[in-house]
Amino acid sequence: MKSKLITKMTLCGVLLSSFFVSAQKNNLQVDASKTITKIQPTMYGVFFEDINFAADGGLYAEMIKNRSFEFLFPMMGWNEPNSDRHKLNQQSGIAAVIQYSKKGTNHNYCRVTVNDASGYQLVNEGFRGMGIKKDLKYNLSLNASKVSGNISKIKFQFIDKDNKVLGETLVVPTSADWSNYTAQLISNATEAKAKLKITFEGNGVIDLDNISLFPEDTWAGRKNGLRKDLVQLLYDLKPGFLRFPGGCIVEGRTLAERYQWKKSVGKVEERETAVNRWNMEFAHRPAPDYFQSFGLGFFEYFQLSEDIGASPLPILSCGMACQFNTGQLVPMDQLDPYVQDALDLIEFANGGAETAWGKVRADMGHPKPFNLKFIGVGNEQWGPDYIERFKVFQKAIKAKYPNITIVSGTGPFPDGDFYDYGMKELKQLNAEIVDEHYYKDPAWFRKNVTRYDSYDRKGPKIFAGEYAAQSVAIASPDNKNNWECAFSEAAFMTGMERNAEVVQLTSYAPLLAHVEGWQWTPDMIWFNNLQSYGTPNYYVQKLFSNNKGTDLINITKDGKAVIGQNDLFASAVKDVNSKEVILKIVNTSAASQNVSIDVKGAKLDSKGTAVILKGEGINDENSFENPTKISPKESEFKVSGNKVQYDFPAYSVTVLKIKMK
């Protein structure tokens, strides 16, 4: 018994000793009295790109694929189960796509010949199916023209994989002239893989176009709007900006395929469908049915920015196609239309209703300006061709709109020839904000936490516009949104926050991915037709963005920044509005670490709130089955005068918030 007691005492002594050693070696000092710099409201934002079915089939809540029969193969997404294109189909019928004209934007319509209404069906498969929910309402609209015969009704039904009817409605076509018809379906079951079946009463010929279906329950209740759960996840981030419409999608594989914002505004049915440049980019994930309807266009992006409290940050083509693809260039003497697009966009966003493009915005239902402050020229172009074109944009934009901040870029890599050349040239041009991208392994993010410590405080500000830790390799289909990637990004973010004098905008990329429609991994938010969840990376972003504070303050160990000593990384801010000191501390060690923190220059409350993110292992992930496996947990901790003693769990990201008296 005595020997057991001695053993226990010895063990307690060892634990107590290691506790004090840990606290001693992890002694941090915070100076809350001195503001180093203000934290910009744009410090943490979101970058939307239409990749991974993020727009059509994702954020844009349209449920019909190829609603206007404008895809490269015009019947893509549509099936006729009882018809054979190589027969007369007397017991059913057949659809044929007719071309209106090569002019305009809506080129095609569908002519349906119904020979026997009891046998004919036209079915739309949706985007990897249609997600419908029990008792919810779905708004249908279409254009139709009766050509001949006695077709008296068009029936629309939700069906499941066994052809069981899950809801239905009728439309009565009345005119030989093109007319718009609306109806509503109510689902009697929840189904992720529903389809829409169209049948007819009576035989004859009828023309159909713009067949559209939306849930009534969209974000903000907007008719034909955005998917509510996905916007909610963005809103909850409290983002400082929304960059849109993407990166490489801005450039296009060819200049003809570039994103042209003027084609994405005005009446939705008049917006011209285009191929999505990500449809066949990767052999490992071909998506030949990936197109853009532009129902989610620039007006909707500006509106979304406003909805989620984010500053809009549109990116425009600089006259260079993606240099990873064709690299097509607009000759310098033909660059004017591209520059004019930029000037016109600023007018669209900020101009009065009496201006040409301001009127377009007002006519779309938003008479008030969108208060655009930023515009991006090019995505991640590089080399002398980019600099030559950027100069032209810079001169024209500043001449007409001197208060607009222009975002430029150094190319796709965080170092090397392209980067060095771009940064040198952009500095000489007094560039205001330079966009840097980095997709690297998790260790790179931990090792490069000091990246911005040596950046020139008088040089361009930095937009970390695209970054994400890659668990395997860049563009690998095997990348995972695992916990090691997320906490390594958090470590790097403490370095960006410590350098808020230089780094003023940051965003993880890509933002969204359909679990059956993705091209690129990893991604911040995953969704299927019914559900969505935030990854551990999402929650890291949320922790930082929701706790960005207003003023950067110093947190040090032995007078030096906390940049990985003993596997600890840290940054500190205070919030003059909530009157809080906010500490962000990342422990990348496999063991918990006790830390002593001494806060000077402020009188503190006797308790604080800890918000903790942690995983059981570095390969942990969230999933549809366990969407919040790694998500923030709150607890209280004690504050003794100006001192905090806190035990940071292994592999954890922790925010400590203490009220100032």
N, C-alpha and C positions, 0 to 999 in steps of 0.2 A: 504494500500500500504506500509506504514511504517513498519507494523508488518511483512509483507512478506519479506521486505528487511532485517529486523533483523534476521528473520528465516534463510534466505539465507546466511547471514554473519556468523551466528552461525554454520550452516552446513559446510560452507567452512572452518571455523576455526577448527571444529572437524576433517574434512578430512585432513587438513594440519597438525594438531597435530598428527593424527594417522600415517601420512606419515613419519613425523620426528621420532616418536617413533619406527616405523617399521625399518627405516634406522638405528636408533641408536642401537636397539637391534640386528640388523643384520649387524654388522660392521666387515668386514673380512679383514685380512691382508695377502698379498702375498709377499714372499721374492724371487725375481727372481735372486738374486746375487749368491745364493748357490745351487749347485747341490747335492741332497741327494743321488741319484743313477742314473745310466743310465736305460732308458726304453729299454727292450729287443725287437728286431725286431719281436720276436715271441709272444709278449704280447697278441695280439688278433688274434685268428685263427678260423678255422672251423673244425668241427668233422663230417665226413661222416660215416653214417652207412646204410647198405642196410636193412632198415626197412621202412614200409609205401610205398612200391613199389618205393623206391628211386633210385634203379639201373635199373633193367629190368622194363620197363613201365614208367621210369622217366628219370634220367640223361643219361642213355644209350639209344640212340635214336632208337634202334631196334623196329619195329612196329609189328612183328609177334610173337605171344605167342607160345612157344613150337616149335620153328622152326626146331628142329632136332628130334622131336618125342621121347624125352628122359624123359619126366615127368613120375612120378609114374604110372599115367594112361596115356599111350602114345598118346592117341587121345585127351587129354585135350586141349581145345582151338580151336579144329577143329570140324566142324559140316558138316553133309551130309544131307541137307534138304529133298532130294527125295529118301533116302535110308533107309532100315530097316535091322538092323543087324541080324534079325531072318528070313530073306527071301533071295531068290536068286537074287532079284533086276534086273530082265531081262529088265525092262524099264529104268534103270539107271545104277547103278554100285555100287561098295563097296570098301572101303579102309581097309587094314589090316596092322598092324605094324609087321614087320619081324625083328627078332633079328640077327644081324651080328654074334655077339660073345660076350661072357662075358668078353673078354679081351679088352684091349685098352680103349678108352675114348668115342667114338661115337658108341653106341651099336646098335641103331635101325635105320631102314628106313621104309618108307611107300610104300606099294605096292598097286597101284590103278588098279582095274579091271573095265574097261569101257565096259559095255554091250550095252548101248545105249547112245551115246554122247549127244543126244538132251535132255536127262533127268537127266544126272549126274552133280552134283555140289559138290565142296569141298570148305568150307568157313572157314577162320580164323577170330576170333572175336577180335584179338588184346588185348591190356591191357585195359579192360573196354572200348573197342572201339579203333578206330584209329583216331587220330587228323590229318586231312589233310587240306591244305590251297589252295585256288584258285590260279591257274597258277603256283604253285610250282612243282618242279620235285622230283620224288621219285625213287630211284635206287633199282631194284629188282635183286636178284641172286638166283640160285638154282642148285642143282646137280640132274641129271636125267639119267636114263638108260632104254632104250626101251627093253622090254622083249619079247613081241609078238604082233601080230596084225598090224594095219595100222594107229596108232595114229600119225597124221601129225603136229598138232599144239596144244600148250597149251595157253589158253587165261586167262589173269589176269585182273580183273576189281575191281575198288573201287565201292562199293555200299552203299547206305544209308539204313535206317530202312525200307523203302518202296521198296527196291530192285532197286531203280533208279541208273543207271550207272553214276558214277562221274569221270570216267577216265579209260582207258584200254590200254593194250599192248599185244603183242604176242611173244611166244618163239617157235622156230621150233626144236624139238628134232631130232637128226640125228643118234645117235649111240647106240649100245647095251652096249657099255662100259660106265662106269660112266663118265659123262662130266659135266663141269660147263657152265651154260648159264646165260646171263645177259640181262636186258632190262630196260626201263624207263617208268614210268607212269607220266602223268601230270594231276593234278586234275582240273576239271572245276568248282569246288565249294568248299566252306569252310564247313567242317563238322567235328564235334567232335566225332561222333559215327560211323564212317565209318567201313566197314569190307572189307576183300579181298576175292573175289570169284574166284575160279579156275574152268574152264571148258575145255573141250577137243574137238578136231575135229578128227573123226575116232574112231574106237573101238579097244580094245586090252588091254594089260597089260603093265604098266609103273611104274618104281620105282622112288620115289622122296625123297630128303633129303636136309637138310640145306636150307630151303626156307626162304629167308631173304629179308627185305624191310626197307630201311632207307631214310629219307629226304636227299636230296642233300645239303640242307642248314644247315649244322652242324657247331658246334663251330670250328673256324679256317679252315672251309672247308674240314675237314678231312673225308675221305671216311669211312663210317660205324662208325661215330664218336659220339659225345655227343650233347645233346639237347642244342641249342644255348642260348635260353632265360634263362635257369637255370644256365648255366656256367657264363653268363653275371652278374647275381645276385651275384654269388660268387666272381667274379672278382671285382665287384664294392665295395665289403667289404674291399679290399686290405688286405687280410688275411696274417698273419705272418707265418702260418703253415697250413697244411692239415693233419689231423689225419685220418687214414683209416686202414682196410676196415670196422671198426665198433667197437662195444663193445661186447655185448653178442654173436654177430654173429661170432666173432673170436673163442670163446670157443666151440660153438655148444651145443645142448642139450645133445649129446653124443660125445665122442671123434671122432667117425667115421664121425660125422656131422660138425666137426670143420672146419674152413677156412684153406685150405692148399694152400699157395701162389704159389707153384710150378705148381699146376694144373691150375693156372689162367694166365700163360704166354705161349708164343709160338703161333702157329697158332690158330686163334679163333675157327675154325671148329673142332679143336682137343681138345678143353677144355671140360672137363667132367661136364655135368649138375649135380647140386646138389639141394636137398631140401633146402628151406630157413627156418631157425629155428624159424622165426616169423610167419610161416604159420598157426599154430594152437596153438600159445602160449596163446591167450586170447579168452575165450568163447564169449566175447562180439563182437569180430571182427575176426571170422575164415576166413582164406584165403587159402583153400586147393590147389589153383592154383599158389601159390607163390613159385617159384623156382629161382635158380641162373644159368644163362647161362655162367657167367664169361667172357662175351664179354667185360665187364668193369672189368679188372683184374689188377694185380699189376703194369704192365707196363703202363697201361692207367692211373692209380692213380698217378704214378710218373710223367707222362707226364702232367696230369692236374695240379699237384703241380707247375710244371715249368711254365705252361701257365698263372696261376693266381698269380705268384710271391711268392708262399708259400713254406716254407721248408717242405719236406715230413716227415711225422711221422707215419711209419707203426707199427702196433701192432700185435704181434704173440702169438700163443698158447704156454702156459708154461707146457702143459701136464695135464691140469685140465679142464674137461668139466664144463659147467655152474653150479655153486653150488645152483642155484635156481631150477635146473632141476635134472639131475642124479648125478652131482658131481663126475663123473668117474675120476679116477687117473691113470696116467701112473706110473708103478713101477719105483723107482729110478734107478734101473739097466737097465731100458729100455728107459731112457730119452734122450740118445745120439742123436737119429734121430731128435728130436725136437730142440735140441741145434744146430745141424748141419744146420737145416733149417734157423736159425737165422744168422749163419755165412755165409751161402750161399746167403742169401738175401743181406747182406752187399756187398758181391762180385758182385751180380747181379746189385746193384745200383752204386757201385763205382769202380769195377774192370776194368782193361784194357781189350781190345778185345782179348787179348791172354789168359785170364783166362777162365775157363769153363763157369761160369755163366755170366761173362762180355761179352763173345761171344754171349750168348743167347740174351742179351740186344742189342748188336750191330747188330745182325742178324735181330732183330725186327725193326731196323731203327733208333737206337739212339746210335751211336758209342761213343759219349761223356758221361762221367759218370753223374749221377743224383745228385751228391754232397750230399749224405745222411749224416746227422749229428746225428740223433736221432733214437732210436729203442725202442719200448715198449715190455716188457716181461709180458704177461698176461693182462687181461682187468681189472676186479674188483674182482679178487680172494682174499681170506682172510685165515687167520689162519696159523698154523705151516706147513701145507702141501705146502702152497704157498711159504713161506720163505725158506723152505728146497730146493725147486726147483729153486727159484730165485737165490740162492747162486751159483748153478751150472752154470746157464746162465751167471751171472755176472763174474765169474772167467774165463769162456771160451771166452766171448766177449772181455773182457779187455786184456786178454793175446794176442789175435790176432789183435784186433782193439782198442788200448788204447784211441784213440781220439773220439770214438763213445760215445755219452751220452746215458745212459740207463734210461728209464722211468719205474718206479715200481709203485705199488699201495697199498692202504690201505683198499680196499674193497668198497662196494656200499654205505656206510653210512658215514656222516661227523663226527660221534661221536659214543660212545659205545665201547663194548668189542673188536670187530673186528678192529675198527679204532685204539684204544689205543695200542693194541698188535702189529699191523702192523707198526705203526709209531715208536714205541720203538725199534722193531727189525731192521727196515730199517735204523734208525739212527745209530745203532751199526755197520751196514754193510757199513756205509758211502755212502748210496744211494744218487744219484745225483739229481734226480727229482722224486717226489712222486705225483701220480695222485689221486686227491680227487674228489668225486662226491657228489652232493646234489640236490635232487628234493624235494623242501619244499614249504610251503605256502608263499604268498607274504610277510606277516608280518615277517617271519623268516629271509628273506633277508634284511629287514630294521633293524631288531634287531641285526643281526650278522655282521654288517658293520665293526666292530672292530676285527673280527675273527683273522686276521693275524697280528694285532698290537703287539701281545706278542710272535709270533713265533721266534724261535732261528735264528738269522741272520747267524750263522755259521753252521746251520743244512742243511738238504736237501732243495732244491728249490721246489716250488709247481707248479703243473700243475692242474688248476681247469678244469678238462677234460670233465666233464658233469655237467651242471646245467641248471635249468629252474624252474621258479616259477609255482607252480601247483594251479590253481584257485579253484579246488575242492579237489583232493587228488591224490597221486602218482598213475599213470597208470589208472586213471579214464577216461572213454570215454567221460565224460562231461567237461573235462578241456577246457578252452578257452584261446586263445592268446589275452587276454584283456589288456587294458592300465595299470591297477593296477599291473599286473604281470610284465609288461615291465618297468615301472618306478621304481618298487621295485628292479628289477635286476640292473637297472642303479645305484641306491643308493648303492647296494652291490659292484658294479664295481668300484665306487669311492674308496671303502675300499681296493679292490685288487690293484688298481693303486697306492694308497698311500703307499702300501707295496710292491712296485715293486722290492725292495731288495730281497724279498722272492718269490713272485708270478711272474713267468716268462712266463707262457703260460696259456691261458684261452679259453674255447670254450663252447658255448651254445649247447644243444642237446635235441632231434634230430634235424637234419638240414632240411630234406625234407619230404613232405607228399603228396601223391596223394589223392585228395578229395574223391575219391571213393575206394581207396585201403589202407587206413591207418589202423594201429593197435594201435598206441600210440598217445596221445595228451598231451601237446601242442607241436607244431613244428614251426621252424623258417620261413620256406618258404612253401607255399601251391601251388599246381598246379593241373590243369586238363590236358586233352589231347591237349589243344590249348593255355592255358594261365597260368601265374604264378604271384604270388605277394609276397612281403615281409610283414611280420606281424609287428606290433609295436615293437616287440622284435628284429626283423631284423634291424629296423632302429636305435634302441638303440645300437646294436652291431656295426652298420656302423658308427654311430657318434663317438664312442670310438675308433674304429680301424682307421678311417680316420684322427683322431686327436690325435694319441697316443703320438706324440712328441718324443724327444730324451732324455730329462733330467727331472727327477722328482724334483719338487720344493715344498716348503711349502705353504699351504694356511691354515690359522688358524682363530679362533674366541677367543679372550681373551687368546691367547697363546696356545690354544688347537685345535686339529684336528676337522674339521667340520663333525660331525658324527650323526647328527639328532637333534641338538639343534634347537628349533623352526621349526622342520620338514625340515631342510636344510641339505644336504649332499654335500661334495665338494672334488675335487682333482685338482691339478694344475701341469702343465708341461710347459717346453719351448721346442721349436724346433730350434736347432742351424742351420738347413738347410734353413728353411723358415723364420728364425729370428722372431719368434712369441712367445708371452706368450699365453698359452691356458688354460682356466679355464672351468671345467665341474661342473655344479651346478644343483642339483636335488631338486625341491621343491615338497614334498609329502603332502603339506597342501592343504586343500580345498579352501584356499584364496590366492590371489596373495601376494607376499612379496617384498617390496622394500629393496634393499641391497646396502650398501655402501662398496666399495672394494678399498683398498689402496695398490697399487703395488709399492714395493720398490726394488731398485737394478737394475733398467733398465729405459732407456729413451724411452718413448712410443709415438707412433703416436697419432694424435688428434682424430682419430676415429677407431672403430673396427668393426668386423663382428660378429653378433650373429646368431647362428644356433639353432632353437628352435623346439622341439618335444613336442606336447601337445595334449590331448584329451579333449572333452567336458565333459566326465564323466569317472569314473574308469572302466566301463564295455564296453567302446568303443572298436571296433575291425576293422581291415581292412577286405576286402572281394573282391571277383571277381568283384562285382558290383561297389565297391568303394575301389580300391586297395591302394590308397594313402591318405585315410581319415586321418590317423595319419602318417605323414611323415615330414621330415625336411623343415622348412621355414627359409629363410635368411633375415636379415635386418641389417642396420647399427646402431651403437650407438656412442655417443660422449665420449671422454676421456678428462678430465680436468687435465692436468699435469700428475699426477700419480694416479688420482682418477677416479673411475667409479661409477656412481649411476645408478642402473638398477632395473627394476621392473620385477620380475620373476613370470610368470603366475601360477595359481593354477595347481597342478598336471602336472608339466613340467620338461623336461630335456633340459638343455641349455648349449651350448658350446659358450664361449666368446673368440674370437681370436683378439689379438692386436699385431700389428707389433712393433718390437723394432727398434729404430733408431741406 
